[in-house]
């Protein structure tokens, strides 16, 4: 019944998107103020030669259980005040499960270019693309580099309930500009996300997962037009609660932080970017009886070139490695501690509303040890070391 | 046969020249924007959501619906095609960083809107009458 309701709601959002697009009814008035309505949606298909990927049954004929939709509304209240929010819903194999989410909803007050405030459920600024990873129409790739932007763990960093201080200031002597964001609040994961799903494979059923988060981002738009570099930091104090073997289960953070460093260069038809992310989580698990440290290090180099107004070619190399603290290499075979993904993509922009992407993934390793990285033992009784995947993804936005 | 080819070359050449002559875009602004000119970089920043001021004055971009004038403006001053340009704005909208700029249907409507709204900055073809707005030189 609940599933039917979710599907119905998702169908409703899709219908609203379609009607909005068809009628170009993209805004309405509240008093004298205009409320803008925008939306996006994607439908993907993935086939792999081996291993089921991203909780889908991809290794047979493939899987199309790869859909997401978003509906966005925003209103400029005054020159300096804006309110906006977005619903989001997705189905990614066993994840998402069509449970509609208030993705983010916030009020934004920006009295000066160098000083602004956001409050509510706010998108988290972390690296180049955390806050824009869902915007398939604007990304070259069907799947962002999974070492830094794992789609199965989207919920864990996408937004926080709290507030931001942010701004952008020009530097003297034509040294470019600096943008900053500092934030604090609380994270609350959806129970249809990758980490709860992973624990489910070990018989643990989580009922809540989240806690206080705080962090910041500083980026420098250099004097060389199109070149920016930056760094982000995220600290978290996470508690997970649920049930295990007929009793209660709890885990909590001892240390939980992320450092992310990045650079991007864009010039007319060309872009290249690279990021390095280190995520360290030291968790007290099984109701305080054990401690486990997971040190995840990911990086990638990606680039794209727009051949003409319809076609863009892109490629990336994504490097993921997990270092399980306190465990020997014999406990975790080499293939389970890394995933090196070589990717080639063709992006076809039909018009300003529609895109189609076709992408090849050539993965060495499955990174399945300890922390989610796309390959879950729950849908892979045995895991092969390497995987080749084809991803096709169509998207629209308005 | 040669005559036909020559005629085609002359016709297409004339059309090309006519198109180039027609496609001259000027940047217009509400007089509340104090500057008489704007750098290409600052103009690009305003029209891609990276900045909301020109020379210390508030600046709000106004877009023209897709067409020759819009295409030329985006190509020459912004360095993007229409799809990529609008996708960039939608990206800001979906991440909560901005609202989509107002889009007007015609160049006359553009002049009218820019005249009536403080801080508005837009673009039209040179031939369009533009009383009530100032033309910004682009450095």
Interface residues (C-beta under 8 A of the other chain):
Chain A: X36 X38 X40 X70 X72 X74 X75 X76 X79 X82 X84 X86 X104 X106 X108 X113 X118 X122 X123 X131 X132 X134 X135 X137 X138 X168 X225 X268 X306 X309 X349 X351 X352 X397 X398
Chain B: X41 X50 X51 X52 X53 X58 X66 X79 X80 X81 X82 X83 X84 X86 X87 X88 X90 X91 X93 X94 X95 X96 X97 X99 X100
